[in-house]
Each structure stands twice: as C-alpha cells, then as structure tokens.
Amino acid sequence: MIEKLLKQGVMVVHALKGYEYHEKRIIELFDQMGMSYEFVTDGDPIYFRQEILDKYFVPNIRDILSDGVLSCTLNHIFALERIVEKELDYALIFENDPFFLGNFVEDLELIFNEVESLDKGFMISLENSTLRFPSYWDVKKDKHLYQASTCRMSGSYIIDQQGAINILRELKDNKCPTVVDGWHDQLIQQNIIKMYWVHPPMVEEGSHNGHLNATISTKPRSQYRRFAWQMQKFYKQYIRRIFPNKYIIKTNSEKVCSIHPKDQLLPQSRVTMMLEEF
C-alpha cells in the first residue's frame, strides 16, 4: 500500500510563477526519495474564471483572500478531486516547501499500520507548522497518531478517499469561505472529517522554519527567522509539552500515560537534527 501511495498518490500544491526554485527543489528531493508526484497548478490565478470561483467559493471570496492564497486553496480542492477521479485509497498532499525531519519513507512505513486501522474519512497532519504537539501525558508507547480537534495548517497531510469524498460533498452544499487551513478547521468542527496528528512530526514547512518562502506566507526567509523558529520549536516540543494539550481528543478506552521523551523519537533524533539544521 505504501508503494502504491508513493507512486500514485503524491501531489504538490504549487504556483506557476515565482516559485521556480521550489519546483526544482521538489523534483530533486522527491526523486532522491523515490517518490513519484504531480504538481497541482490548475488553480493558478492565470486560470481564474468566475464560474470556477463560483463553483467552489462564497460569492465575496476575492474580497476575503488574496489571489495567491485563493489559488493555493483552490489547488487543495483540485487535489481532492484527483483523489476521487483516480480512486486512490490514500493521497499525500504537500505544499511546495516541505522539509523532511528524518527519513520520510521509513517514518511513513512506521505509522502506516495505524493509518490503515483508522475509520474511513480522515486527514492526518504530518507537519509541525503550528508547533502544537501532544503533551507528554497524551503520548503512548508505539502510538503515532492522535486525534485532534484542529489541523496544524495544510502544508503536509495524508487524506483517504472517503475523506476527500466527504469534503467535496460538503462543498457542493456549502462553499469554501476562507483560506484552506481555516476551512479544514471548520470541516473538523462540523464532523465532516476526522483529524489526526502524527507524533513526532515528519515534515515542517520552509515558509515557517525560515528556509523558504511559500505561496501563502508573506514572511521572507532570514537567519533571524531560522533562529527564532528553532528556539520556539525546542521550547514547545520539549518543555511546553509538560502541560496538557486541549486540542487532543481522548477516548474513554485510552489510558493516560507518560513516556520519556527519548522513547517518542522516530528513528532519527529530532534534537540532533535541529542542531545540525541550525
């Protein structure tokens, strides 16, 4: 199943103009990982038509979102349509600035038994963009997926076919009113789709860690942003987690336990990687 996912189900939300470096980097990075992929660019502003915007968005959407943010959101929707058209069991959706926090394929293999055991109609956040993590009290040994009441932005996620169907069905009745991240949060709150966070995260966005810009982010890359990101990440991933996380949904059957931080790492140490990165 993983091989099929990596060969048929990898999609990259991308902009046609101004992000040539991102495209070149994606091609090199994903080729090195043995991942086949397709760029989703049909929602680029040069293709905007009023009938297309009316089909997917509330009438005043161009007063709410800039063209770049609107384009990104539309490309996420088009990615969902491709999942259904191709009858994919699962898909990996990336924005165009991913940084892998370890061996992505090995990490994917580690979590996939849990992925396949989930009830259909889900999305799994792979990233750390909001720097939200399950607390030490939430984490369980040999468990990597934690149900949550909010997304962690939309830069990197797994979604199953039923999840895509559920969202597109909802979209026919209620048009998208906002940026993709906020829209996903609304869909989660309305029980259209279930959200899970992978822990430890497998991906972070270059637009957040200071290494790249992105189609949604207006922040320029800089040494200061990289330093600030690393300091915030260290605090929130290793210190702030002593406090409960209100976004994690606990089931009645789950036992609350605390796992030593060193037991929560995927094969490559996140602390080591963070220091090497900086």
MIDOGU-372208 format. One record per residue (C-alpha): x, y, z; residue in three letters; residue number from 1. Coordinates in Angstrom, 1 decimal. Example, Ala and Ser with C-alpha at 12.3 -4.5 7.8 and 13.67 -1.06 7.14 Angstrom:
<pts>
<pt px="12.3" py="-4.5" pz="7.8" r="ALA" k="1"/>
<pt px="13.7" py="-1.1" pz="7.1" r="SER" k="2"/>
</pts>
This chain:
<pts>
<pt px="0.0" py="0.0" pz="0.0" r="MET" k="1"/>
<pt px="2.8" py="2.4" pz="0.8" r="ILE" k="2"/>
<pt px="4.5" py="1.7" pz="-2.5" r="GLU" k="3"/>
<pt px="1.2" py="2.5" pz="-4.3" r="LYS" k="4"/>
<pt px="0.8" py="5.7" pz="-2.3" r="LEU" k="5"/>
<pt px="4.3" py="6.9" pz="-3.2" r="LEU" k="6"/>
<pt px="4.0" py="6.0" pz="-6.9" r="LYS" k="7"/>
<pt px="0.4" py="7.3" pz="-7.5" r="GLN" k="8"/>
<pt px="-0.8" py="9.4" pz="-4.6" r="GLY" k="9"/>
<pt px="1.7" py="12.2" pz="-4.1" r="VAL" k="10"/>
<pt px="0.5" py="15.7" pz="-5.0" r="MET" k="11"/>
<pt px="2.2" py="19.0" pz="-4.6" r="VAL" k="12"/>
<pt px="0.2" py="22.3" pz="-4.5" r="VAL" k="13"/>
<pt px="2.3" py="24.7" pz="-6.5" r="HIS" k="14"/>
<pt px="2.3" py="28.1" pz="-8.2" r="ALA" k="15"/>
<pt px="3.3" py="28.5" pz="-11.8" r="LEU" k="16"/>
<pt px="5.2" py="31.8" pz="-11.4" r="LYS" k="17"/>
<pt px="7.7" py="33.0" pz="-8.9" r="GLY" k="18"/>
<pt px="8.5" py="29.6" pz="-7.3" r="TYR" k="19"/>
<pt px="10.8" py="28.1" pz="-9.8" r="GLU" k="20"/>
<pt px="13.4" py="27.3" pz="-7.1" r="TYR" k="21"/>
<pt px="10.7" py="25.5" pz="-5.1" r="HIS" k="22"/>
<pt px="9.8" py="23.4" pz="-8.1" r="GLU" k="23"/>
<pt px="13.4" py="22.5" pz="-8.8" r="LYS" k="24"/>
<pt px="14.0" py="21.6" pz="-5.1" r="ARG" k="25"/>
<pt px="10.8" py="19.4" pz="-5.1" r="ILE" k="26"/>
<pt px="11.9" py="17.5" pz="-8.2" r="ILE" k="27"/>
<pt px="15.4" py="16.8" pz="-6.7" r="GLU" k="28"/>
<pt px="14.1" py="15.9" pz="-3.2" r="LEU" k="29"/>
<pt px="11.3" py="13.6" pz="-4.3" r="PHE" k="30"/>
<pt px="13.4" py="11.9" pz="-6.9" r="ASP" k="31"/>
<pt px="16.0" py="11.2" pz="-4.3" r="GLN" k="32"/>
<pt px="13.3" py="9.6" pz="-2.1" r="MET" k="33"/>
<pt px="12.0" py="7.5" pz="-5.0" r="GLY" k="34"/>
<pt px="8.6" py="9.3" pz="-4.8" r="MET" k="35"/>
<pt px="6.5" py="9.9" pz="-7.9" r="SER" k="36"/>
<pt px="4.5" py="13.1" pz="-7.8" r="TYR" k="37"/>
<pt px="2.4" py="15.5" pz="-9.7" r="GLU" k="38"/>
<pt px="2.2" py="19.3" pz="-9.3" r="PHE" k="39"/>
<pt px="-1.3" py="20.7" pz="-8.8" r="VAL" k="40"/>
<pt px="-1.4" py="24.0" pz="-10.6" r="THR" k="41"/>
<pt px="-4.9" py="24.1" pz="-12.2" r="ASP" k="42"/>
<pt px="-5.9" py="26.7" pz="-9.6" r="GLY" k="43"/>
<pt px="-3.2" py="29.2" pz="-10.6" r="ASP" k="44"/>
<pt px="-4.5" py="32.8" pz="-10.9" r="PRO" k="45"/>
<pt px="-3.9" py="32.8" pz="-14.6" r="ILE" k="46"/>
<pt px="-6.7" py="30.2" pz="-14.8" r="TYR" k="47"/>
<pt px="-9.2" py="32.1" pz="-12.7" r="PHE" k="48"/>
<pt px="-12.7" py="32.2" pz="-14.2" r="ARG" k="49"/>
<pt px="-15.7" py="33.5" pz="-12.4" r="GLN" k="50"/>
<pt px="-17.7" py="30.3" pz="-13.0" r="GLU" k="51"/>
<pt px="-14.8" py="28.3" pz="-11.4" r="ILE" k="52"/>
<pt px="-14.7" py="30.5" pz="-8.3" r="LEU" k="53"/>
<pt px="-18.5" py="30.5" pz="-8.0" r="ASP" k="54"/>
<pt px="-18.4" py="26.7" pz="-8.1" r="LYS" k="55"/>
<pt px="-16.2" py="26.3" pz="-5.0" r="TYR" k="56"/>
<pt px="-16.2" py="29.6" pz="-3.0" r="PHE" k="57"/>
<pt px="-18.6" py="32.0" pz="-1.4" r="VAL" k="58"/>
<pt px="-19.5" py="35.0" pz="-3.6" r="PRO" k="59"/>
<pt px="-17.2" py="37.5" pz="-2.0" r="ASN" k="60"/>
<pt px="-14.1" py="35.3" pz="-1.7" r="ILE" k="61"/>
<pt px="-11.9" py="37.7" pz="-3.6" r="ARG" k="62"/>
<pt px="-12.6" py="40.4" pz="-1.0" r="ASP" k="63"/>
<pt px="-11.5" py="37.9" pz="1.7" r="ILE" k="64"/>
<pt px="-8.4" py="36.2" pz="0.1" r="LEU" k="65"/>
<pt px="-5.6" py="37.5" pz="-2.0" r="SER" k="66"/>
<pt px="-5.1" py="35.8" pz="-5.4" r="ASP" k="67"/>
<pt px="-2.1" py="33.8" pz="-4.1" r="GLY" k="68"/>
<pt px="-4.0" py="32.4" pz="-1.0" r="VAL" k="69"/>
<pt px="-7.1" py="31.8" pz="-3.1" r="LEU" k="70"/>
<pt px="-5.0" py="29.9" pz="-5.7" r="SER" k="71"/>
<pt px="-3.4" py="27.7" pz="-3.0" r="CYS" k="72"/>
<pt px="-6.8" py="26.9" pz="-1.5" r="THR" k="73"/>
<pt px="-8.3" py="26.1" pz="-5.0" r="LEU" k="74"/>
<pt px="-5.4" py="23.8" pz="-5.7" r="ASN" k="75"/>
<pt px="-6.0" py="21.9" pz="-2.5" r="HIS" k="76"/>
<pt px="-9.6" py="21.4" pz="-3.7" r="ILE" k="77"/>
<pt px="-8.4" py="20.2" pz="-7.1" r="PHE" k="78"/>
<pt px="-6.1" py="17.7" pz="-5.4" r="ALA" k="79"/>
<pt px="-9.2" py="16.2" pz="-3.6" r="LEU" k="80"/>
<pt px="-11.0" py="15.9" pz="-6.9" r="GLU" k="81"/>
<pt px="-8.0" py="14.0" pz="-8.4" r="ARG" k="82"/>
<pt px="-8.1" py="11.6" pz="-5.4" r="ILE" k="83"/>
<pt px="-11.7" py="10.7" pz="-6.2" r="VAL" k="84"/>
<pt px="-11.2" py="10.6" pz="-10.0" r="GLU" k="85"/>
<pt px="-8.2" py="8.2" pz="-9.7" r="LYS" k="86"/>
<pt px="-9.9" py="6.2" pz="-7.0" r="GLU" k="87"/>
<pt px="-6.9" py="6.4" pz="-4.7" r="LEU" k="88"/>
<pt px="-7.2" py="4.8" pz="-1.3" r="ASP" k="89"/>
<pt px="-4.9" py="7.4" pz="0.2" r="TYR" k="90"/>
<pt px="-3.0" py="10.5" pz="-1.0" r="ALA" k="91"/>
<pt px="-0.1" py="12.6" pz="0.3" r="LEU" k="92"/>
<pt px="-0.7" py="16.3" pz="-0.2" r="ILE" k="93"/>
<pt px="2.2" py="18.7" pz="0.1" r="PHE" k="94"/>
<pt px="2.6" py="22.5" pz="-0.4" r="GLU" k="95"/>
<pt px="5.8" py="23.3" pz="-2.3" r="ASN" k="96"/>
<pt px="8.1" py="23.9" pz="0.7" r="ASP" k="97"/>
<pt px="8.4" py="20.7" pz="2.7" r="PRO" k="98"/>
<pt px="11.5" py="19.8" pz="4.8" r="PHE" k="99"/>
<pt px="11.6" py="16.2" pz="6.0" r="PHE" k="100"/>
<pt px="12.5" py="15.8" pz="9.6" r="LEU" k="101"/>
<pt px="14.0" py="12.3" pz="9.1" r="GLY" k="102"/>
<pt px="13.8" py="9.5" pz="6.6" r="ASN" k="103"/>
<pt px="10.3" py="10.2" pz="5.3" r="PHE" k="104"/>
<pt px="9.7" py="6.9" pz="3.7" r="VAL" k="105"/>
<pt px="10.9" py="5.0" pz="6.8" r="GLU" k="106"/>
<pt px="8.7" py="7.1" pz="9.0" r="ASP" k="107"/>
<pt px="5.7" py="6.5" pz="6.7" r="LEU" k="108"/>
<pt px="6.2" py="2.8" pz="7.0" r="GLU" k="109"/>
<pt px="6.4" py="3.1" pz="10.8" r="LEU" k="110"/>
<pt px="3.0" py="4.7" pz="11.0" r="ILE" k="111"/>
<pt px="1.1" py="3.0" pz="8.2" r="PHE" k="112"/>
<pt px="-0.4" py="0.1" pz="10.2" r="ASN" k="113"/>
<pt px="-2.1" py="2.8" pz="12.3" r="GLU" k="114"/>
<pt px="-3.2" py="4.7" pz="9.2" r="VAL" k="115"/>
<pt px="-4.9" py="1.6" pz="7.8" r="GLU" k="116"/>
<pt px="-6.7" py="0.8" pz="11.0" r="SER" k="117"/>
<pt px="-8.5" py="4.2" pz="11.2" r="LEU" k="118"/>
<pt px="-12.2" py="4.5" pz="10.4" r="ASP" k="119"/>
<pt px="-12.6" py="6.0" pz="6.9" r="LYS" k="120"/>
<pt px="-13.0" py="9.7" pz="6.4" r="GLY" k="121"/>
<pt px="-9.8" py="11.2" pz="7.9" r="PHE" k="122"/>
<pt px="-6.9" py="13.6" pz="7.4" r="MET" k="123"/>
<pt px="-3.5" py="13.2" pz="9.1" r="ILE" k="124"/>
<pt px="-1.4" py="16.2" pz="9.8" r="SER" k="125"/>
<pt px="2.3" py="15.3" pz="9.2" r="LEU" k="126"/>
<pt px="3.7" py="18.8" pz="9.9" r="GLU" k="127"/>
<pt px="4.7" py="20.9" pz="12.9" r="ASN" k="128"/>
<pt px="3.8" py="24.3" pz="11.5" r="SER" k="129"/>
<pt px="1.7" py="25.5" pz="14.4" r="THR" k="130"/>
<pt px="4.2" py="24.0" pz="16.9" r="LEU" k="131"/>
<pt px="1.4" py="22.1" pz="18.6" r="ARG" k="132"/>
<pt px="2.2" py="18.7" pz="19.9" r="PHE" k="133"/>
<pt px="0.5" py="16.1" pz="22.1" r="PRO" k="134"/>
<pt px="1.6" py="16.5" pz="25.7" r="SER" k="135"/>
<pt px="3.8" py="14.0" pz="27.4" r="TYR" k="136"/>
<pt px="0.6" py="12.8" pz="29.2" r="TRP" k="137"/>
<pt px="-1.1" py="12.1" pz="25.9" r="ASP" k="138"/>
<pt px="1.6" py="10.2" pz="24.3" r="VAL" k="139"/>
<pt px="1.6" py="6.4" pz="24.3" r="LYS" k="140"/>
<pt px="4.3" py="3.9" pz="23.5" r="LYS" k="141"/>
<pt px="4.2" py="2.6" pz="19.9" r="ASP" k="142"/>
<pt px="1.4" py="5.0" pz="19.0" r="LYS" k="143"/>
<pt px="2.0" py="7.8" pz="16.5" r="HIS" k="144"/>
<pt px="-1.5" py="9.1" pz="15.5" r="LEU" k="145"/>
<pt px="-3.5" py="11.2" pz="17.9" r="TYR" k="146"/>
<pt px="-7.0" py="12.5" pz="17.1" r="GLN" k="147"/>
<pt px="-7.2" py="16.3" pz="17.4" r="ALA" k="148"/>
<pt px="-9.9" py="19.0" pz="17.2" r="SER" k="149"/>
<pt px="-7.9" py="21.2" pz="14.9" r="THR" k="150"/>
<pt px="-5.5" py="21.0" pz="12.0" r="CYS" k="151"/>
<pt px="-1.8" py="22.1" pz="12.1" r="ARG" k="152"/>
<pt px="-2.1" py="24.1" pz="8.9" r="MET" k="153"/>
<pt px="-2.2" py="22.3" pz="5.5" r="SER" k="154"/>
<pt px="1.4" py="22.1" pz="4.3" r="GLY" k="155"/>
<pt px="1.6" py="18.3" pz="4.5" r="SER" k="156"/>
<pt px="-1.1" py="15.7" pz="5.2" r="TYR" k="157"/>
<pt px="-2.4" py="12.3" pz="4.3" r="ILE" k="158"/>
<pt px="-6.1" py="12.0" pz="3.4" r="ILE" k="159"/>
<pt px="-8.1" py="8.9" pz="2.4" r="ASP" k="160"/>
<pt px="-10.5" py="8.7" pz="-0.4" r="GLN" k="161"/>
<pt px="-13.6" py="8.8" pz="1.9" r="GLN" k="162"/>
<pt px="-12.2" py="12.0" pz="3.5" r="GLY" k="163"/>
<pt px="-11.9" py="13.6" pz="0.0" r="ALA" k="164"/>
<pt px="-15.5" py="12.4" pz="-0.9" r="ILE" k="165"/>
<pt px="-16.9" py="13.8" pz="2.4" r="ASN" k="166"/>
<pt px="-15.2" py="17.2" pz="1.8" r="ILE" k="167"/>
<pt px="-16.3" py="17.5" pz="-1.8" r="LEU" k="168"/>
<pt px="-19.9" py="16.5" pz="-0.9" r="ARG" k="169"/>
<pt px="-19.9" py="19.2" pz="1.7" r="GLU" k="170"/>
<pt px="-18.5" py="21.7" pz="-0.8" r="LEU" k="171"/>
<pt px="-21.5" py="21.2" pz="-3.1" r="LYS" k="172"/>
<pt px="-23.8" py="22.4" pz="-0.4" r="ASP" k="173"/>
<pt px="-21.6" py="24.9" pz="1.5" r="ASN" k="174"/>
<pt px="-19.0" py="26.8" pz="-0.5" r="LYS" k="175"/>
<pt px="-15.5" py="27.4" pz="0.9" r="CYS" k="176"/>
<pt px="-15.5" py="30.7" pz="2.8" r="PRO" k="177"/>
<pt px="-11.8" py="31.1" pz="3.8" r="THR" k="178"/>
<pt px="-8.2" py="30.0" pz="3.4" r="VAL" k="179"/>
<pt px="-7.6" py="26.2" pz="3.3" r="VAL" k="180"/>
<pt px="-6.3" py="25.9" pz="6.9" r="ASP" k="181"/>
<pt px="-9.3" py="27.7" pz="8.4" r="GLY" k="182"/>
<pt px="-11.6" py="25.8" pz="6.1" r="TRP" k="183"/>
<pt px="-10.1" py="22.5" pz="7.3" r="HIS" k="184"/>
<pt px="-10.7" py="23.5" pz="10.9" r="ASP" k="185"/>
<pt px="-14.4" py="24.2" pz="10.1" r="GLN" k="186"/>
<pt px="-14.8" py="20.8" pz="8.4" r="LEU" k="187"/>
<pt px="-13.3" py="19.2" pz="11.5" r="ILE" k="188"/>
<pt px="-15.6" py="21.1" pz="13.9" r="GLN" k="189"/>
<pt px="-18.6" py="20.1" pz="11.7" r="GLN" k="190"/>
<pt px="-17.5" py="16.4" pz="11.8" r="ASN" k="191"/>
<pt px="-17.1" py="16.3" pz="8.0" r="ILE" k="192"/>
<pt px="-13.7" py="14.8" pz="8.5" r="ILE" k="193"/>
<pt px="-11.6" py="13.5" pz="11.4" r="LYS" k="194"/>
<pt px="-8.2" py="15.0" pz="12.1" r="MET" k="195"/>
<pt px="-5.2" py="13.1" pz="13.5" r="TYR" k="196"/>
<pt px="-1.7" py="14.5" pz="14.3" r="TRP" k="197"/>
<pt px="1.3" py="12.3" pz="13.7" r="VAL" k="198"/>
<pt px="3.8" py="12.5" pz="16.5" r="HIS" k="199"/>
<pt px="6.7" py="13.1" pz="16.3" r="PRO" k="200"/>
<pt px="6.0" py="15.3" pz="13.2" r="PRO" k="201"/>
<pt px="7.6" py="14.2" pz="9.9" r="MET" k="202"/>
<pt px="7.6" py="17.4" pz="8.0" r="VAL" k="203"/>
<pt px="8.0" py="21.1" pz="8.5" r="GLU" k="204"/>
<pt px="7.4" py="24.0" pz="6.0" r="GLU" k="205"/>
<pt px="10.2" py="26.1" pz="4.7" r="GLY" k="206"/>
<pt px="8.0" py="29.1" pz="5.0" r="SER" k="207"/>
<pt px="7.8" py="28.6" pz="8.7" r="HIS" k="208"/>
<pt px="11.3" py="27.5" pz="9.5" r="ASN" k="209"/>
<pt px="12.9" py="30.4" pz="7.7" r="GLY" k="210"/>
<pt px="14.5" py="28.5" pz="4.8" r="HIS" k="211"/>
<pt px="12.0" py="29.3" pz="2.1" r="LEU" k="212"/>
<pt px="9.0" py="31.5" pz="1.1" r="ASN" k="213"/>
<pt px="5.7" py="29.9" pz="0.1" r="ALA" k="214"/>
<pt px="2.6" py="30.9" pz="-1.8" r="THR" k="215"/>
<pt px="0.6" py="31.7" pz="1.3" r="ILE" k="216"/>
<pt px="3.4" py="33.0" pz="3.6" r="SER" k="217"/>
<pt px="4.4" py="36.7" pz="3.3" r="THR" k="218"/>
<pt px="7.4" py="36.2" pz="5.5" r="LYS" k="219"/>
<pt px="10.8" py="36.4" pz="3.8" r="PRO" k="220"/>
<pt px="13.4" py="33.8" pz="4.6" r="ARG" k="221"/>
<pt px="16.1" py="35.0" pz="7.0" r="SER" k="222"/>
<pt px="18.7" py="33.9" pz="9.5" r="GLN" k="223"/>
<pt px="16.8" py="35.5" pz="12.3" r="TYR" k="224"/>
<pt px="13.6" py="33.6" pz="11.4" r="ARG" k="225"/>
<pt px="15.6" py="30.3" pz="11.4" r="ARG" k="226"/>
<pt px="17.0" py="31.1" pz="14.8" r="PHE" k="227"/>
<pt px="13.6" py="32.2" pz="16.2" r="ALA" k="228"/>
<pt px="11.9" py="29.1" pz="14.8" r="TRP" k="229"/>
<pt px="14.5" py="26.7" pz="16.4" r="GLN" k="230"/>
<pt px="14.1" py="28.4" pz="19.8" r="MET" k="231"/>
<pt px="10.3" py="28.2" pz="19.7" r="GLN" k="232"/>
<pt px="10.4" py="24.6" pz="18.4" r="LYS" k="233"/>
<pt px="12.7" py="23.5" pz="21.2" r="PHE" k="234"/>
<pt px="10.5" py="25.1" pz="23.9" r="TYR" k="235"/>
<pt px="7.2" py="23.9" pz="22.6" r="LYS" k="236"/>
<pt px="8.3" py="20.4" pz="21.6" r="GLN" k="237"/>
<pt px="10.4" py="19.6" pz="24.7" r="TYR" k="238"/>
<pt px="9.3" py="21.9" pz="27.5" r="ILE" k="239"/>
<pt px="5.7" py="23.2" pz="26.8" r="ARG" k="240"/>
<pt px="4.5" py="19.6" pz="26.5" r="ARG" k="241"/>
<pt px="4.5" py="19.1" pz="30.2" r="ILE" k="242"/>
<pt px="1.2" py="20.9" pz="30.1" r="PHE" k="243"/>
<pt px="-2.0" py="19.2" pz="28.7" r="PRO" k="244"/>
<pt px="-2.9" py="20.0" pz="25.1" r="ASN" k="245"/>
<pt px="-6.6" py="20.9" pz="24.8" r="LYS" k="246"/>
<pt px="-6.7" py="20.0" pz="21.1" r="TYR" k="247"/>
<pt px="-6.0" py="16.3" pz="21.7" r="ILE" k="248"/>
<pt px="-9.2" py="14.2" pz="21.8" r="ILE" k="249"/>
<pt px="-9.1" py="11.3" pz="24.3" r="LYS" k="250"/>
<pt px="-11.3" py="8.3" pz="24.0" r="THR" k="251"/>
<pt px="-12.8" py="6.5" pz="27.0" r="ASN" k="252"/>
<pt px="-10.7" py="3.4" pz="26.4" r="SER" k="253"/>
<pt px="-7.4" py="5.2" pz="26.3" r="GLU" k="254"/>
<pt px="-5.2" py="5.1" pz="29.4" r="LYS" k="255"/>
<pt px="-3.3" py="8.2" pz="30.2" r="VAL" k="256"/>
<pt px="0.4" py="7.6" pz="30.5" r="CYS" k="257"/>
<pt px="3.7" py="9.5" pz="30.2" r="SER" k="258"/>
<pt px="6.5" py="8.3" pz="28.0" r="ILE" k="259"/>
<pt px="10.1" py="9.5" pz="28.4" r="HIS" k="260"/>
<pt px="11.0" py="11.9" pz="25.6" r="PRO" k="261"/>
<pt px="13.7" py="9.7" pz="24.2" r="LYS" k="262"/>
<pt px="11.1" py="6.9" pz="23.6" r="ASP" k="263"/>
<pt px="9.0" py="9.3" pz="21.5" r="GLN" k="264"/>
<pt px="11.5" py="9.8" pz="18.7" r="LEU" k="265"/>
<pt px="11.2" py="8.2" pz="15.3" r="LEU" k="266"/>
<pt px="14.5" py="6.6" pz="14.1" r="PRO" k="267"/>
<pt px="16.5" py="9.8" pz="13.8" r="GLN" k="268"/>
<pt px="16.9" py="12.1" pz="16.8" r="SER" k="269"/>
<pt px="14.9" py="15.3" pz="16.4" r="ARG" k="270"/>
<pt px="17.2" py="17.2" pz="18.8" r="VAL" k="271"/>
<pt px="20.3" py="16.2" pz="16.8" r="THR" k="272"/>
<pt px="18.6" py="17.2" pz="13.5" r="MET" k="273"/>
<pt px="17.5" py="20.5" pz="15.0" r="MET" k="274"/>
<pt px="21.1" py="21.4" pz="16.0" r="LEU" k="275"/>
<pt px="22.5" py="20.2" pz="12.7" r="GLU" k="276"/>
<pt px="19.9" py="22.2" pz="10.8" r="GLU" k="277"/>
<pt px="20.8" py="25.4" pz="12.7" r="PHE" k="278"/>
</pts>
